[in-house]
Amino acid sequence: MMQDLVAELRSDGFAVVRGFLSPEEIAEISAEADRMYQEGLRHHATYRDKNLLFEVLNDPKAGRRVVLQAHWTAWLSPLLERMRRSPKYLAVLEPFLGKDIKQISHQIHWKPPGAKYTSYRFHQDARFRQGNIKDFDYLQSTVTTGLAIDRQTVENGALRVMPGSHRLGYLGLSDDGPIMVGQTQDEELRRAGLDPSNIRTCVMETGDLLLWTLFTVHGSAPNVSDYDRRF
């Protein structure tokens, strides 16, 4: 299975590990994610303390304060600190990265139902890394993982990817502004040499784990459902 996973990530730029965490483990993380959301709401606006961050805003569409993302909540949560070091993660990542692994970022993303800012323009994560973003060493040295805390569906804005786009180098998509304002138009994808008809939505069940590369073009549509999309 791991050989297939490695081949899939290298071929398509993304892969899904089904049933990565058990229902019991996900129930614990789900409750802790809810606790972190309430922790974020203690702040009246976006809050940062070193690399701990809660992005909080008064959402004009939802008519309430919402938390959109949090970084490095492992500082506040023994459970999340323990889970990020889980041997299960090492078993998945070691075939790509070896045993000596450093976690660069640690995030929780929410898409509260009814909120305005719940979509992400298509982009490549290499834009957020220091150094030469056109350096293909990133393909071999970094893997991003995304855990489905909730079901990830078309309706609640599951991640959307462009298969094979990681082989095209850095394309500069959405470099003209924030990635959470508006949606990427098909013409912008075509100008970058991408066919919009190839977009794949990563529908996932709770406990599934998505992997992608820093060069994989991805984004997501807004949450138009009546349930959250925690990732």
C-alpha positions in Angstrom: 0.0 0.0 0.0 2.8 2.4 0.9 4.5 1.8 -2.5 1.2 2.6 -4.2 0.9 5.8 -2.1 4.4 7.0 -3.0 3.7 6.3 -6.7 0.4 8.1 -6.6 1.8 11.2 -4.9 4.7 11.4 -7.4 2.5 10.8 -10.4 -0.6 12.9 -9.5 0.8 15.3 -6.9 -1.7 14.1 -4.3 -2.9 11.0 -2.6 -5.5 10.0 0.0 -4.9 7.6 3.0 -8.3 6.2 3.8 -9.1 5.5 7.4 -5.8 7.0 8.6 -7.3 7.6 12.1 -9.9 5.5 14.0 -13.3 6.9 14.8 -12.2 7.1 18.5 -9.1 9.2 17.6 -11.2 11.5 15.4 -13.8 12.0 18.1 -11.0 13.2 20.4 -9.6 15.5 17.8 -13.0 16.8 16.9 -13.7 17.8 20.5 -10.3 19.4 20.8 -10.9 21.4 17.6 -14.1 22.7 19.0 -12.2 23.7 22.2 -9.6 25.5 20.1 -12.4 27.3 18.2 -13.8 28.6 21.5 -10.3 29.6 22.5 -10.1 31.7 19.3 -13.4 33.4 20.1 -12.0 34.6 23.4 -10.2 37.2 21.2 -12.1 40.0 19.6 -9.9 40.1 16.5 -7.0 38.1 15.0 -4.5 37.2 17.8 -0.9 36.2 17.6 1.6 35.2 20.2 4.9 34.1 18.6 3.8 31.3 16.2 0.4 30.8 17.9 -2.2 32.4 15.7 -6.0 32.7 15.7 -7.5 34.4 12.6 -10.7 35.9 13.9 -13.1 38.3 12.2 -16.6 39.7 12.3 -18.0 37.9 9.3 -20.4 40.2 7.3 -22.4 37.4 5.9 -22.7 35.2 9.0 -23.3 38.3 11.2 -21.1 36.9 14.0 -17.4 36.5 14.9 -15.9 33.4 13.3 -12.5 31.7 13.5 -11.2 30.8 10.1 -7.8 29.3 11.0 -5.4 28.7 13.8 -1.7 28.0 13.8 0.3 26.0 16.2 -2.5 25.2 18.7 -0.2 22.4 19.8 1.2 25.0 22.2 -2.2 25.0 24.0 -3.2 21.4 23.5 -1.4 18.3 24.8 -3.6 16.2 22.6 -2.7 17.9 19.4 1.0 18.0 20.4 0.9 14.2 21.0 -1.0 13.6 17.7 1.4 15.6 15.5 4.2 13.2 16.8 2.1 10.1 16.3 3.9 7.0 14.9 1.0 6.8 12.4 2.2 10.0 10.8 5.8 8.7 10.7 4.7 5.5 9.0 3.0 7.5 6.2 5.7 10.2 5.8 8.9 8.1 6.2 8.7 6.6 2.7 8.8 10.2 1.3 11.0 12.0 3.8 13.0 9.5 5.8 13.1 9.4 9.6 14.5 12.9 10.2 11.4 15.1 9.8 10.7 18.7 10.9 7.1 20.1 10.9 7.1 23.5 9.3 3.5 24.5 9.9 0.6 23.2 12.1 -2.8 24.5 11.3 -6.6 24.0 11.8 -8.9 25.4 9.1 -12.6 26.0 9.7 -15.2 26.8 7.1 -18.2 27.9 9.2 -21.5 27.5 7.5 -23.0 30.8 6.4 -19.7 32.7 6.6 -18.4 34.7 3.7 -14.7 33.9 3.5 -14.7 30.1 3.1 -13.2 29.7 -0.4 -9.5 29.6 -1.4 -8.2 30.6 -4.8 -6.1 28.1 -6.7 -2.4 28.4 -5.6 0.7 26.4 -4.8 2.0 26.2 -1.2 5.6 26.9 -2.4 4.6 30.6 -2.3 4.6 30.4 1.5 8.2 29.0 1.8 11.4 30.9 2.0 14.1 30.6 -0.6 13.8 29.9 -4.3 10.2 28.8 -4.8 11.1 27.5 -8.3 13.6 25.0 -6.7 12.3 21.5 -7.5 14.1 20.1 -4.4 10.8 21.0 -2.7 9.2 18.1 -4.5 11.4 15.6 -2.7 11.9 17.3 0.7 8.4 18.4 1.7 4.9 16.8 2.0 1.8 18.5 3.2 -0.9 16.5 5.0 -4.5 17.4 5.7 -6.7 15.5 8.1 -10.5 15.3 7.6 -12.0 16.1 10.9 -15.4 16.5 9.3 -16.6 14.8 6.1 -15.1 16.7 3.2 -17.8 17.2 0.5 -18.5 19.2 -2.6 -21.1 21.1 -0.6 -18.9 22.1 2.3 -15.9 23.1 0.1 -13.5 20.1 0.1 -10.0 20.7 -1.3 -9.8 20.7 -5.1 -6.6 19.8 -6.9 -5.2 19.8 -10.4 -3.6 16.3 -11.0 -0.1 16.4 -12.4 0.3 20.2 -11.9 3.2 19.6 -9.5 5.4 18.8 -12.5 4.9 22.2 -14.1 7.0 24.2 -11.7 5.9 27.4 -9.9 3.0 29.0 -11.9 2.4 32.2 -9.9 -1.4 31.6 -9.5 -3.1 34.1 -7.2 0.2 35.9 -6.5 -1.7 39.1 -7.1 -3.4 39.1 -3.8 -5.0 37.2 -0.9 -6.1 33.6 -1.6 -9.2 33.8 0.5 -10.9 36.6 -1.5 -12.9 35.5 -4.5 -12.4 32.4 -6.6 -10.0 31.6 -9.5 -11.6 32.0 -12.9 -11.2 29.2 -15.5 -9.4 31.6 -17.8 -6.6 32.2 -15.2 -6.1 28.5 -15.0 -5.9 28.2 -18.8 -3.3 31.0 -19.0 -1.2 28.9 -16.7 -1.5 25.9 -18.9 -4.1 24.1 -16.8 -7.4 22.6 -18.0 -10.3 23.4 -15.6 -12.1 20.2 -16.6 -9.3 18.2 -14.9 -10.1 19.6 -11.4 -10.6 16.9 -8.9 -12.5 17.4 -5.6 -11.0 15.4 -2.7 -14.1 13.9 -1.1 -13.1 12.4 2.2 -14.6 10.7 5.2 -13.7 11.6 8.8 -10.2 10.2 9.6 -8.9 10.2 6.0 -5.6 11.9 5.3 -4.8 13.9 2.2 -1.2 14.4 1.0 0.0 16.8 -1.6 3.2 18.6 -2.6 4.3 22.3 -2.4 3.8 22.5 -6.2 0.4 20.9 -6.5 -2.1 23.5 -7.6 -5.1 23.4 -5.2 -7.9 25.6 -3.9 -11.4 25.1 -2.7 -15.0 26.3 -3.3 -17.0 28.0 -0.5 -19.0 26.1 2.1 -22.6 26.2 0.9 -23.8 23.5 3.3 -25.2 23.8 6.8 -22.3 22.0 8.4 -18.7 22.9 9.1 -15.6 21.7 7.2 -12.8 21.3 9.7 -9.5 20.3 8.2 
